[in-house]
């Protein structure tokens, strides 16, 4: 009798009862930034636990069924010995529904609690605003027609489209007031045949979320009255240093874009990319009617100017003052000579004393960050009356500043009252002057031969004469 009593008492002691888990939350709304939830449970008797016992938390499906339960957490052996106990766990990324439950199980002895109260649980894979309709705020349909609203993928700019996450579902709504709306339907698209303002949200049930779209106002169109809104992906004004901006308009059957009233060839899509300023317009064929829209696109890139031309000349030892003006915010100036940075030149004014090829770069460092460059040359001024020893008989007027004109010794040039006559090989006078400026030929010659020959007669003030020929090398 004593032996049977001992066995019966040991059987009672081996039984373990686990109470229904008490949830430390009302909703399990998880995301990449937060995914920790807690539950508390009691068990009895504590003495029934074997040293190697492990507790685990299981998650049902979205309607509370544990047939394919998911283990959310398993404790280390023997780590839980005192009742009550609180465990923290995370939910899987696939979680989405309103009727989840959890339960607690032990291994030694084996026991299972009752299921918890049901709770909504969602893992918010995408939790930021996204765009629909290419961020165009309007749309139009013809009488008895409709308009298709779609979630953009990938959308404009840095749009994080929820379509990148195939497991997500979506709910479309129509506004009924400034802060109220009604549910329309589910899906990644919505066909609209009723005027109103529409938007879509990622379906996270009763969990609040930032995963919602922009609003789009849809109207019924009559030809010539519908407004085809145009938006710029980089805003307006826009910063061209960010690249091309994308102009988008309402959906239709076909499109034609214009700039400053002129048709843009091959610009026949719903979107058009540009990096220029101007008045852009679009004609949209909606089927039985049409729509049009215009945007005055403005670039934010700064204005600037320089006070010199691309080619400049100074005499040896002279200085040329270069001044750049600009509307750039917090500008930085860099000056280069023959592609080498002039390290001590950082202002908007530079005094140049050397000959060569220059560049000044103006960079805006606040707001629309960008740069503009100006290129210019400084050459040495040519002496129109150099001291040459002999009368040349060959010149090559090709614009290279070397031997381009017939340059005479100084005793025959302007101020000496010397008569200079130049004739063709047929005796036609092409130049006759008593004030020669070393500038013949001033205009291009109509050369009919590879080397054309002219003749000269030079008569000084004391009636001394020089004669000879001039060969023009082509």
KAQUIGI-V388923 format. One record per backbone hydrogen bond with DSSP energy under -1.0 kcal/mol. NH is the residue of the N-H (numbers start at 1). CO is the residue of the C=O. Records with the same first field share a line. If there is no record, write none. Layout:
NH = CO  CO
This chain:
5 = 1
6 = 2
7 = 3
8 = 4
9 = 5
10 = 6
11 = 7
12 = 8
13 = 9
14 = 10
15 = 12
17 = 44
19 = 42
22 = 40
24 = 38
28 = 120
30 = 122
31 = 34
37 = 89
39 = 87
40 = 22
41 = 85
44 = 17
48 = 45
49 = 46
50 = 108
53 = 50
56 = 105
57 = 73
58 = 103
59 = 70
60 = 101
61 = 65
64 = 61
69 = 66
70 = 59
72 = 57
73 = 57
75 = 55
78 = 53
79 = 76
85 = 41
87 = 39
89 = 37
95 = 92
97 = 121
99 = 62
100 = 119
103 = 58
105 = 56
106 = 111
111 = 106
113 = 104
116 = 102
119 = 100
121 = 97
122 = 28
123 = 95
124 = 30
125 = 123
130 = 212
133 = 150
135 = 132
136 = 133
139 = 217
141 = 219
145 = 142
147 = 192
149 = 190
151 = 188
152 = 131
159 = 156
161 = 159
164 = 161
165 = 162
168 = 165
171 = 201
172 = 185
173 = 199
174 = 182
175 = 197
176 = 180
177 = 180
182 = 174
184 = 172
187 = 170
190 = 149
192 = 147
196 = 218
198 = 216
199 = 173
201 = 171
202 = 211
203 = 169
204 = 202
207 = 204
212 = 210
213 = 200
216 = 198
217 = 137
218 = 196
219 = 139
221 = 141
225 = 222
228 = 292
229 = 227
231 = 248
233 = 246
235 = 232
238 = 298
242 = 239
243 = 240
245 = 274
247 = 272
248 = 231
249 = 270
253 = 285
256 = 283
257 = 267
258 = 281
259 = 262
260 = 279
262 = 259
264 = 257
267 = 264
268 = 266
272 = 247
274 = 245
278 = 297
280 = 295
281 = 258
282 = 293
283 = 256
284 = 291
285 = 254
286 = 289
291 = 284
292 = 226
293 = 282
295 = 280
297 = 278  295
300 = 238
305 = 325
307 = 323
312 = 377
314 = 379
318 = 315
320 = 352
322 = 350
324 = 348
325 = 305
327 = 303
332 = 363
334 = 361
336 = 359
337 = 340
338 = 357
340 = 337
342 = 335
343 = 341
345 = 342
350 = 322
352 = 320
356 = 378
358 = 376
359 = 336
360 = 374
361 = 334
362 = 372
363 = 332
364 = 370
365 = 329
366 = 329
369 = 367
372 = 362
374 = 360
376 = 358
377 = 310
378 = 356
379 = 312
381 = 314
388 = 386
395 = 471
396 = 403
398 = 396
406 = 440
412 = 409
414 = 436
416 = 413
419 = 459
420 = 433
421 = 457
422 = 431
423 = 455
424 = 428
427 = 424
430 = 422
431 = 422
433 = 420
447 = 445
452 = 472
454 = 470
455 = 423
456 = 468
457 = 421
458 = 466
459 = 419
460 = 464
463 = 460
466 = 458
468 = 456
470 = 454
471 = 393
472 = 452
473 = 395
474 = 450
